[in-house]
Amino acid sequence: MKIQSMIWKELWQRPTSMLTSLVAVTLGVAALVAIQNIIVFSEEKIAGDLESLGANVLVLPPSVTLQDYYSADMHGHTMPEEFVTRLALARMPGVENLAPKLCIEATVDSIPVTLTGILPRSEFQAKTTWQGVGMFTNAVGTDRGCCATGIDAGDDDPNSLATTRTIQKLGERDVILGPDVAAQLGATTGDKLNLLGEDFEVLTVLPATGTIDDGRMFAHLHSVQELSGAGPVVNVIEIMACCEDAAGSLITNLSAELPDTRVITIAQVVETQVAVNGLMSKLSWVFFSILLLVGGASIASVMYANVTERRKEIGTLMALGASRRFVTRMFLGKAAILGLAGGFGGFAFGTILALILGPQLLDVSVQPMPQLLAVGMFTATVVAVAASFLPARHAAGLDPCLVFNDA
Amino acid sequence: MYELKSVTQTYERRGQTVTALDHCSLEIPDNDFIAIVGPSGSGKTTLLSVLGGMLAPSTGEVLLDDESLYNLSIEERTALRGEKIGFVFQSFNLISWMTACENVQVPLMLCGQSAEQQRERAMELLDRVGLADRTEHQPAELSQGQQQRVALARTLANDPQVILADEPTGNLDSETRQQVMKYLTEFHDDGRTIVMVTHDQETAAFAKRTIRLVAGVTQELNIADAA
C-alpha cells in the first residue's frame, strides 16, 4: 500500500461530497474551455472570411450599417458610379485597386440567380482621364515601401477574378459563373445564357473559393446597369489598399473625398469583432474565476468536513507514526486528484459543449484545443490544492491524544 | 526502559486548573507488564498519552531508553513512536474503509516498507492472531473480537518494544477478553513491555504489576491489593 492508493481508496468512501466538489471545479473549467474554444475558432473564421473578401476597404452607401457588412453588396442601396471616377482621380496613396460592383437579382431559365456587375481593369485604362493616373499599371505602393506586390495588370486570365477580385478584360455580353451557380444551371465555358433578355456567353467558370462568389454570376458593370435599368450606380466599391498603414490613413482621405458614403476598413470590422471576442474572452475568465472560486470554496468546505469526520482516523495514523507532513500530503493529494479530474472533466465537457454549440449557435466549426487542457488542469489543481491547504494544516495539527477512548 | 520523573500534567478548563498527573514518578523496566487502574478521570489516559509521546507534560521528564521523549522534536517523537511504541485501543481504531490486511499494513507503510514487504508481514501477523481467512474483510464485516485481533496484529507490525493498551478489553465479552489477553501475554512473553490501562480487575490480573492512579497520583499495589 502507498499513500496514493490510500488517497484513491478513501476518495471513493465519500462519493457524494467528492462529486459535489468535482462538479463545481468541472463547471468552472468547462465554461472557460467552451467559451475560449468558440472564440478562437470564431476569430479564425472571421480572419478567413476577411481574407476571402479580398478588399480591405469598402465604400458603401451611407445608409448601409456595419451589420450589413457581410452582405455589403446585396443591401439594395446604391451610390453613383461617378464616385469610382472621383476616387481614381484622387490618386490616394495606398490605393492599389478599385472594384466597383452592382448586384441585382435575375433569372436564367426561371432559376433565380445573383448577378454582379463588375468593371474590368481595361475600362479604367481606356479612359483618357484615368490613364494619367497610371493606376493598375504600376505597382502603386512600391515607391512608398508599402506594398510588396502590386496587382499584375497584364494578367488576362478571367479566373483571376476569383483570387484578385479584378479582371483585365470582360466583354459586354460575357458572363463569368461561380462554380455553384454553374452547376445549378448546368452551364460550362462557351455556353450561351439568356440573361435580362439578352444572350450572354459564359467566359469561364471560376474555381471554388468557399465564398458567396461561388454562387454568383459576374457580368460587365455597364451591361448590368443598362439591362436592369438601374442606371449608372453601384452598390459597393471594394478598394484593395496596400497595407495597414495606407489603409489607416486612407479612411480619412476617402471620407473626405466621398462624404456621402460610408467607408469601412477591415481594421474597423476586425477591431469591432476583436473587441467583442476580447470581451467574451474576458467574460470567460470571469466565469472561470467565479466558478473556480465556488469550486474552491466547495472543496475547502468538503475538506474541513472530511477532516472533522476523520479526526479519529487521523489521530490513529499519528499514533501509528504518521508525521504531520504525511497527513498534509494525504489531504493535498486528495485535492490534487479532484483538481486534475475536474480539470480534465471540464476540458472534455467544455470541448463537447463547444463542438455542439459552436456550429449550432454561431456557425463556427470548433476543434479541441489541447492547450486548454493544460490550462484547465493546472488552474483547477492549483485552486483545489490552495483551497485544501488550511484544512490539511488543520488535520496535521490535530492532537493525536484524541485516539484514546475518553479523549 | 521507561522512566517518569516527577511528571505533572495540568489542564485549563473553564478558567480552572485541573491536575491530571501530580508529580508522578514511575519506572517501567524492559519486559514489564503493568496494569494501570483507577477511577474515571484519575489521569490514566493522560498517563498513556504522556508515555506515548503525544502529550508533553507540564513539568517533569519522560525517558525512554534514557532518552528524554519531550526533548525530541514532534517529528522525531512521531518517528520514535512508529519505531518503538505500539498502541491498542478500546474501540480498536481500525480504518473503516480498509481491509484487515491494509489496516495492518499502515504502520509498515508509514515506516517506508515496500508494498510486497508490507503485505507479506501483514499476512503473517494476521495468521498469528488467527485471521488468515479474514484478510480481505473490512472492519464492519468482522466481529468485535476479530477487530481487536486485527488491531493487535497492527500493533505488532513494526515489532514495537513497548505496547500501550488503552482498555483493550473494554468492548469485549468475557470469552473474547480472555483471547485478547492471551495474545497480549504472548506479546509480553516475546520480550515486550506492556502498559495497560483498565477498569477491569480480571484483565489487570494478567499484568505483573498494578499501579493505581488516584487524582493524578500513582500508588503501586501488591498482588493481594490488586485482587
Interface residues (C-beta under 8 A of the other chain):
Chain A: M1 K2 I3 M6 K9 E10 Q13 K312 E313 G315 T316 L317 M318 A319 L320 G321 A322 S323 R324 R325 F326 D399 P400 C401 V403 F404 N405 D406 A407
Chain B: S40 T45 L48 S49 G52 M54 L55 I74 E75 T78 A79 R81 G82 E83 F87 F89 Q90 S91 N93 I95 S96 W97 M98 E102 Q105 V106 P107 M109 L110 C111 A115 Q118 R119 R154 N158 D166 E167 G170
